[in-house]
Amino acid sequence: MNYYFKSAIAGSFLLGTLAVNAQDLSRKIPADALAVATIKGGNLTQLMSVTELNQSFFGKKLMEELAKDQQADFRGIADFGFNLSSDFYYYNQSNDSVSYNCFLLPVKDAAKIDLLFSKRGKKFTLKDQVRSYFNIDSTEMVHWNGEMLFSVIPTEKTAYFNRPEVRERFGLSKIDEVSLYPATADSTVVMDAATATAAVEEQEEIVTPEPVKKKHSIPAKNRSKKSKLKGKKTAAKNYKKKPIRKKVVAEQEETEEMGAAIDMVAVDSAYTENDGVEDNSFFYDIKLKKGVLAKWTAKMSDDFFAGKSQGSILSNADFTKSVDHNAEVTIWISGVEKLSNAYLPLDYFKGVNFMGGYGTANAKLFLEDQLIKMSSAMTFNDDMGSVLRKVHQRKLNKKFLKYVNEDQMIGYMAYAMDTKAYLQEYPKLISKIYGSVYADEIGMATDLFSLLLDEEAIGKVIKGDGIFIFNGLSQKEVSYKSYDYNEDNFETTEVMKTKKETLPDFLMMISTEDTRLIDKLIAYGVKKELVKNNNSYYEISIPKSPMALYFTIKDGVIFLSTNGQEMQQIVNNTFIAKLNAKHKKALLGNNYAAYFSPKKLAGKIPAEELGKLAKVEKTNKTLNAMGDIYIRSFPMKGNTFSAEVSMDLPAGHKNALKYLFSISEDLQK
């Protein structure tokens, strides 16, 4: 997409959603949209005014970039012409041949958008109060009127255009005729914007090329080096050739003919550019496909503005339910399985369904006064829902909390799942993914899996819940062998040197019910002098590693730590635990929970790891400016799995949006 449109979209999407909701364009989104993203303008304007936005680092930067290339005097984001009081949308609409990425933006003053285009030298046409702009190859189209701006960027489905019958229908080369290494690297479309836009201009003439016979490429094995060189010279020689055209007058309402005209101009120009080049089937196909996409996109855009019924996304109960007016951004997916099938190369994964059983999904971003939060939810079919409920039926071992001290820790990660249930359900999951293609093989493999594994016995050894506590970083001095070279006698001498290595400090706990196998492994390690018995706990000897690991088993918990003193406190019952109610609720009430405090890490990263002093200072400043981060997944409700990521705002910040802008500005500086 050209720079102008990038700037306009970026400004309108990220910045232009700043006021109360005055017009809602969601009714325009078709019912079969695969995904929809919504930015709530009214919510953002309550957090940051347009004036504050213009004065921000990002706002000033955007204005500076626009001022470099055009003469218009934009005083701020509002001068772009978008309705900053409404919601902005992106949606994806897809079929077997093309994927349409659509941007739907509310317009407040169409004249200002006109100015934004014209000052950038971007010509557009006007017909029935609808302006239309086409990029150089007409595969990116922008239409706007006094109510909305609609932009479409199509993407071809390679699998569709590789079908033999499709290639024949559109006049594409056969796959084995297309050179993968064409003689020239130029793959751009040479049709200029003026030619493209002239095709839709009111009362204008459409330029239609004379038919050009397609030249087939010569198989690579029959080409000589001489012919390749000759082809390159011919390309240069014929680059300036112009196609023979004749003028015809077209009626304005014939939008399909308009698309075809754009198509043929693009193809004819592209083909003539490489006229005489033996390898031009590669370029011809590219231009021809772009012409087809341009035609489809033009018709799709015209149907959109004509209001031809495609149904509305508002008729989808799951979409309307996902809309949260308190969320600044919402992303909704009509079906994860449907979306993956639309984009995965099914020719390569025919019959394999990686996302089988995955239903609708959504993600929401909340920018609150003292919190940034992103929530997500995904639904599953009954079979997958039943599997997940069984796997996630376990809760975290409460004994873990006796060995957690929030004053010492920088972060933690805890999980709770049922190992026995997972091992029992795993073959079923594999069968759902690959069963339709490898039914016999998968059946034998799952039977063998169940035969070799005793799920109940394994589930007792490793029950499935555990916690990893990160306490910081430390440096240890280690010795290593090196060699000194004597330039006088050309001899090398072995010497011992020392260096510092940065190592993590952590404590890990895992629940167990049956320790017989672990006891045998410990006895074997002691016998082979890989494990050292310190009476009440053990030390693992890791060859050529500076890290010392200590472990013990107590009260049905396996402890593993890098701190021998901490391990001694655990076995002697002298460990001092401290944990607030928020952490307890997160750990005991969810199947997955994580926490990280950037502030506690600040100043603890060794300078040697970061390098220059400026980088050390910048890293510590960034860490100090961040709040505590929490991640958690909630117990399943029916067939819906949900999770949440949040970050507390440090003191001194008015709200989350202004905080994000300040952090971005600091990083840019």
N, C-alpha and C positions, 0 to 999 in steps of 0.2 A: 504494500500500500504506500502511496506517495506520502512525503513528509507532511504536507498540508493536512491530509486527512488524519494521519496519526496524531498530529497536534490537536486537531479539532475533537477527535474522539477522546483522547486522553484528558483534555481539558473539560469536556462535557461529562465524561463518565466519572472521573475521580473528583473533579472539582465542581462540576456544574450541578450536582444534586444537592442544592443548598437552599431549601426553603420548605414551606408546607406543601402537601400534595394537592395540586390544583387540577391536573388532568391525568387520567390513568389510561395508558395505551395498552394495557395487558389484554383488553378485549380483542385487540388486533392480532395477537399471537395465535397461530393456528393450533387446532386441537391435537394434531399429531406431532407437535414439537417434542424432540427427544430430551432436550435440556433447556432450562430457562434460568438466567441470572438476573436478579433485580437489585437495583441500588435505590434506596429510599432517600430522596432529596430532603423531605421535610425533617427527617431525623438528624441529618447532617448539619442543616442550617441552624438547628438549635444548639449544636455543639460548637460551631464556628461560622461566623458571619461571612458574607461575601467580601466585605471590606478587609477583615482579618486574613482571609484567604489570599486576596490580592497582595497584601503586604508580607505574606509569608515567603520563605526562601523559594519554595516551589512555584508560587504564583509569579514572583519576579523573574525567575528563570524562564518560565514559559513565555512571558511577555517579551523578554530579551530575544529569545529564539525567533518569535514571530516577527519582531521588528527588523531582524537581519535581512529578510528576504522580500518584504513588501512595504508599501508606503502608508497603509492604513494605520491610523493612530488608535490602537486599542488601549483603552484606559484600564481594562480589567476583564475578568472572565465573563461578566454579564454581556459584554459587547460582542460575544460570539453569536448571540441570537438565540440561544437555547433557553427553554423555560426552566429556570433553576429551581422552580417550586414543585417540580413533578418527579416522577420515578423514571429511571432509565433502564432499558432492557437489552439483554443479549439473548438470542435463542438459536438453537440448532435444529434444522429440519433436514431429514435425510431420506434417501431412497436407495435403490440398488445401484444407481449409476452416479449420483452426485450428492455431495453434502453441502448444504447452504449454511454459512455462518452469517447471521443476521443481527444488525444493530438497529434498535428502535429508540429514537431520542425525541423528546418533546420540544417543539419549536415555539418560541415566544415572538420572534421578529424575523420573518423570512428574509427581509431586506438586508439584515445584518449578516445572515448566512450567505446571501448573494455576494455581499461585499467581501466576505472572507474568501470565497472562491475566486472572484474576479481579480482581486488584488494579488492573488497568487498566480495569475495567468491561466487559470483553469476555466476553460470555456464550458458553459452549460446551456441547455436549451429550455424553453418555456412552452408548455402546452397545457391548457386547461388548468392553469394556476399550479402546475406541478413542474418543478425544475428537475432536470436530469443531467448528471455528469457521468462520463465513462472514462476509465483509465485508458492507457495506451492500447491495450489489447481487449478492452471491453469485458474483462472477466471480473472487474470490480466496479459496481454501479452504485451511485448515490442518487436518491430521489428525495425531494422535500417540497412541502407546501407550508401553508400557514399554521398547520397543526403538528406535523411530525417530520422527522428526517429518517429515511429508511435506507440502510446500506447493506448490500449483499456481497459476500465474497464466496464464490463457489470453489469446491475442491473435488476433483474427479475421483471416482472409485477405480483404481487401477485394475482390479479383478474384472470389473464390468467391461472396460475397454480392451481387455486382453482376450475376451471371448471371440472365437473365430467369426461367428455370425454377426456380432456387433461390428467388428473391424470391416467386414465385407459390406455391411449396410452403410457405414459412414465413409467408405472408400479409403480406409486406413491400410497401410502395408501389412502384409502377413508378418507374423512375429519373426520368422526366420529370414525375412528380407530386410529388417531394420538393423542397421549397423549400430553396435553399442559404442563404437569409437568413431564418431563422425569426423570428417576432414577439417571442419571448422568449429570453433568453440562458441560461436555466436548463436545463442538460442533466444534472443529477445525478439519481440514483435516490432516490426518497423512501421506499422500503421500509426500515424500521428493522431493526437487527440482531436484535432480539427476535423479530420476525415471521419473519425468515429462518431463524434457528436453531430456531424452534419446529417447522419443517417436518421436522426430523430427530430431534427429541427423543424419547427412549424413552417409549412409552405416552402420547405427547402427541397432541393433535388437530391435524390439518393444516388450515389455513384455505384454502379454495378459492373463488375469486371466481366470481360468475355470469358467463356469457359476455357480453362487451361488443362491440357491433357497431363495426367500425372506421369512422371517419369519414374520408373522402377530402378532401384539400386542394383548394381552388379554385385553378386556374391563376393565376399572378401577373398575367397580362395582363388578367384579368377582375375583379381586385380594385380597389376604389376606396380612396382615402385614408381615407374615412369608415369603410369596412368594416374596415380595419386597426386603426383606433383602437377601433372597437367590439370587435374581437377581443381587444385588450389588456385592455379593461375586463372582458370576459367571463372572461378568464383569472384576474384577481384575484378576481372574484366567485365563481368555482367552485373556487378553490384548496382550500377546506376540505371539498369534497364527499367523501364516503366511499363506496367501492364496496359494493354489496350482497353479502354473503358468506353461505355456509352451511357448517356444520361437518360434516366426515366423519371417521371414524376410519380410519386407514391402518395396515397392518401394517408392523412395523419393517423387514422384509427387502425391502420394495418400494422399493428405492433409486431406480429409474427414475421411479416416481410422485412420490417426494420431489423429484427434480430438476424434474419438470414442475410441481409445486406452487410451488416457488421461482420458476420461470419465469413462471407466470401471475400470482403475487402482484406480481412486479416489473413486469410489463407492465401489469397492471390499475392499479396505483398510479400508474405513470408516465402512463398515458393519462388517468386521472381528474384528475390534477394540471392537465392542459392542456385539460380538457373544455370545449368551446365555442370553442376557439381554432382559427381557420381554417387556421393553418400547423402543426397538430400532427402531421402525418404524419412530419415530420423527427424529432420526439421519440419518436413511437410506434415508428419503425424502430429507433432507438437502443436503447430499452428492450427491444424484442422480440428484437433480436440478442443483447443481454446475457443475456436469459432463456435463449436457445438455448445460448449458451456456458456458462451456469451448469449447465444440464442435462447437457451433454456432460462438463463438468469433474467434476460429481458422480459420474457413472457411471465416468469414468476413474479417479477416486480410489478409489471402492469396489472396482473391479476390481483395483487395485494392492494394497489391503490384503487382498482376498480371495485373492490369489495366483493369479489367473487367468493362465494361461501366455501370456506374450508373448515367451518366450525370454529369455536373459540376455546382456548385453553381453560377459560373460566368454567367450562362444562365438566372439567376434570376435578372430581372431589378431592383427590389426593393433592393436586396442586394448590387448590384454594385452602386446604387444611394446612399446607406447609407455609403459607404466607404468614409471617409474624411481623406486625406493624412496629414492634419494638426493635427489630433487627435492622441494622443499617444495610447489610448485604445478605441476600438469600440466593442459594443455588439449589435448583430442584432438578432431579433426573427422573424421567418417566419410568425407567427400568434399567438397572445396571446390566442385566443380561441383554436387553435390546440394544443398549448403547455399545456394548462390547461386540455384539454381532454385526453392528453397522460399521465398525472400524477395524476389527481384526481381519487379517488376510485369510478368509475362510477357505481359500483354495489350498492353503498349506495345513490348515487345522480342520479339514472337513470331518464333520461328525464329532469333533472334540468340543465339549462345552465347558470352558473354564469357569464361567459365571452362572452355570445352571442353578436355578433356585434363588438367585438374587433378584429382588424386586426394586421398588422405588427407593430413592435416597434423597437426602437433602442436607445442606450445610448452611449455617447461619452465623453471621458475624455481628456481635453486639459491642458497641463502643459506649461504655457507661462512664459515669462520673469518676469512679475509682477502680474500674475494672475493664479489661479487654477480654472478651470471651468468644470462643467459637464452638458451637455445638453441631453435632451431626447425628443422623439417624438413618438406618437402613432396614428395610423389611425383607423377609425371606418367605419362601413357600412353606407349607406345613412340614414337609420332610426335612428341609434344612433347619427350620425353626426347632423341630424336635431334637435334632442332633446337637444344636448349640445349647439348648436348655440343659441337656444331660451333661455336656462337657463343662458347663459353667455352674454346676450346682454346688460346687465346693466353695467355702469361705476361707479367708486367710486365718492361719493359726494364731490365736490370741496370745500364745506364749512369746511370739516374736516381739511384742510390744515391750516386754520386760528388758529388752536389750537395745532399745533405741533411745538416743539422747539428741533432742533437736538442737541443743546448743553446740554439739560437736559436728553434726552432719551438715553437708552441703546439699545433699539430695538423696532421693531413694527411688527405687522402682520395685513394685510388688505385684505379684500375679497370683491368681487362685483358679485352678482348673482341676478336673478330676482325671488323673492319668488313666485309670482303668476304663472310664467311659470313653476317653479319647481313643485309646487303642482298639476298643470295640467298635467305635463308629468310623474310624479312619478308613477301613476297607470300603465302607458304604460310600464315603465321599469320593474315593478314587473311582469306584464303579460308576458314580453319577457323571464324572467328568469324561472317562474314557470308555465306559461300558458299551456305548452304541457302536463303537468301531472295533474295539478289542474285547468283545464280550467273553470269549472263551479264555483268552490269555489273562484278563483281569480276574475272572472267576477262579482260575487255578492259582494265581498269585495271592489273592486274598485268602483262599483256603490255606495256602502254605504259610502265610503271615500269621493266621490264627493258630495254626498247628505248632509253629516254632515258638510263639510267644505265649506265656501265661500271663494274661492281662491282669488277673487278680493279684498274682505274686509280685509283678512289677509295680502295680499300684500301691502295694504295701511298702516296698522299698523306697520308692519316690512317689509320694502321695499326689503331688501336683501343685503345691503352693510353696511360695518362697519369697524372699525379699533381699534386695541388694542395696546396701547403704554406702553411699560415697562420702568419705570423710575428708577428702582433700588430696593434695599432692605433696610428695616429699622427695628429696634428693639423696641419693646414696653414692658414695665414692666406690668405684669398682676398678679392679686391676685388669689389664689386658696385655697381651704380648705384642710387641712391635719390633721393628728392626731399624738400626742405625746404619747408614751407608758411609763408608770411609773412602773418600775420593782419592786419597793418596795410594792406598794399596788395593782399591776396588773390592774390599771385603765388607760383608754385612755382619753385624753383631746383634744377637737377640737381647732385647731389653724389656723390662716390665715397666709399664706406664699406668697412670691412673686417670680416670675421667669421671665426671658426674652424670648420672642418669636420673631422669625424673620418673617416679613411680607413683601409681595411685594407692591411696590408703582406703581400704574398704572392709566391710563385714557382710558376709552373706549367710543366710539361714534357709534351710530347706527341711520340710517336714518328712519324717520317716516313721514307719510302724514296725518294720522288720529289718534289723541291723545285721543279720547273720552273714549275708554276702559281704557287707562292708567290713565287718570284723575280720573276715578271711583275707580281704584285700589289704587291710592294715597289717595283719600278721605277716603277709607275704612281703610287703614293703619294708617292714622292720628287718626281716631276714635278709633282704637284698640290700640293706643299708640305704634305701631310698627314703625311708621314713624314720625319723628320730623320735623315740619315746621320751617325753619330758614329764613322765609320771602321770600328770592329770590331763595333759593334752599332747598333741603330736606336731612335729615340724616336718614339712615336706622339703626334701632336698632336690632342687631343680638344677641339673648340670648347666654350667655356663650362664646362669641367670642371677642377677643381683637381688631378685625379689625373693623374700622369705615368706612362706605360707604356713599358717598354723591352723589346725583344725581339731575338733573334738565332737563327740556325740553326747548329748545330755537332754533328758526329758523328752525324747522323741524328736529332737531337733539336731540336724547336722550344722555345725558352725564352721565357717571358713573365713580367716582374717589375715591381713598383712601385718597386724599389730600383736606382738607376743604379749605385751602388757595387758592389752584389752582381753586377750584370750585367757590370761591368768585370772582376771577379774570375773570373767564369766564362770569359770569352773569353781572359783572360790565364793561365788554368790556375793561379790562386792561391787558389781557393776551398778552404776547409778543411772536409772532410766528417767527420761523426762520427755513428755509428748503432750501437746495441747489437744483440745477436743476436735479441732478441725482436721488434724492429721489422723486421729483415731477414727473419725467418721469416714474419711476417705479410704483408709486401709481396710477397715472391717466391713464397710458397706458396699464395696465394689469388687468386681473380678480383676480389675487392673487399676493401679494407681501409681502415679509418679509425681515427684516434686523436685524442683531445682531452684536454688537461690543464687543468682548471679553475683549479688553483693558479697556473699560469703566467699566466693571464689576470687573476687578482686584482690590483687596483691599477693595471691598465693601461687600464681603461675611463675615459675623461675624465669628470670630475665633472659637466661641463655636460650630458652625455648622460643622466645619472641624476637630476639635480635636487637634491633636498634631501640634506643631509649624512647624515641618518639612513638614507636609501635607499642611499647610497653605501656606508656602513658595513655595512649588512645584506647588500648584494650581495657585497661582498668577503669577509664572514664566511662566507657560503654557499659561495662558490667555494673558499675555503681549506679548507672542511670536506669537500670532495669529492675522491675519488681519480681516477686516470687512467682514461679510458674508451676501450675498444677495440671495434671492430666488424669482423667479417670473415665472408666467405662461403667455404665449403670447396669444393674440386673435386667435381664430381658423381660419385656412386657409383651406377652403374646408372642408374635413372630418378629418383633421389632427390637433391634439392637441399637443402643445409642451411646454416645461418648461426648466428652467435653474437654477442651483445652482453655485455660484461663491464665491471665497474668494480672497481678495486683499492680496498681499504679503507685510509684514512689510519691512521697509527700512533696507538695509544692506544685503539682500539676492539676489544672482545673478539670480536665476531662481527657478521655482516651484519645480522641481525634487530635487535639492539640499536642498531646504527648507524642503521638506517632510522627507528627510533623516536626517536632523539636528533635526527636531522635534521628530522623532522616536528614535534617539540616546538619546535625553534628557529624554524621557519617560522611556527608558530602564535603564538609570542610576538612 
